[in-house]
Amino acid sequence: MKTIVLLEDDNVFRESVSEAISRMRGLECIGAFSRIKDLMTRLPELYPDLFWLDISLPDGSSIEYIPKIKQMYPHTLCLVCSMHDDDDRIFSALKVGADGYLLKSSGIDKMIDGVHELFAGGSPMSPFIARKVLQSMREPQTDGNAIFEDLTTREVEILSALAQGFLYKEVADRHNISLETVKKHAQNIYRKLHVQNRSEAIIKYLKGTAK
């Protein structure tokens, strides 16, 4: 059973998401909050597999608290589900550790699909968000290849596959290695690139390989 904690101040939307999660086999909502302070107060006792985070809450922006969540739960996923589609919020969220970014306009069903994609090893993004990420790779870069000098050949191969959208299991199958080996390589990649998650590593890879 995969457990989820919701942070969403719209009562109707929060209840709809909670009900949608409860209808899905293998998913359980173990907490739902409308204020950041309430979530942070309970944070040490939650231990979820995924945080579903709105950005703009009455008492601040959840983006500022993602690093603390990741520090306490380094292996827990953070999925941002927001109405905001501006560059600042998108890249700020990804930079500090969000594992996916979906727009509320996608609909609850698509967002639940995103949850499953995250648990399968993917990094779900609404098409509009994905386009923003791809556009970022067209920005002028300086000494782009230098950021990959510390990566081994196998690590570059794995990072390239992740950037193409392959899941960990698919990367393992493609290279005839174990899933655990892929995960170990991924952690080494994140450390060498000074990033916190797959999304940030992919953005850095796309920018570094842009022509």
CORSUL-V978051 format. One line per field, one symbol per residue. phi: phi as a letter, one per 20 degrees, with the letter a starting at -180 (. if undefined). psi: psi as a letter, one per 20 degrees, with the letter a starting at -180 (. if undefined). Layout:
# CORSUL-V978051
phi=???
psi=???
This chain:
# CORSUL-V978051
phi=.edcddcbefgffffffgffffeefncbedaccdcffffffegfdeleebdddfeedgdpdfgfdggfffffcfdeecdecbeeceggfgfffffepfeabcefffnfgfffgffffffeoecfbfgffgfgfffffefgcdlffffdfeefgffffffffffeofegfffgffdlcfffffffgffffgffelcdbfgfffgfffffdfe
psi=ppqqppopiogggghggghgghippiqpojqpqiqghgghhigijglrhppoprgorhkaphhiighhghghmhjqqooporipkqgggghgghhijpiqoqqhihqhghhhhhghgghijrnppqghghggghhhiiqpqplhihijhiqrghhgggggghhijqrghhggghjlrqhhgghggghhggghilrirgghggghgghhjq.
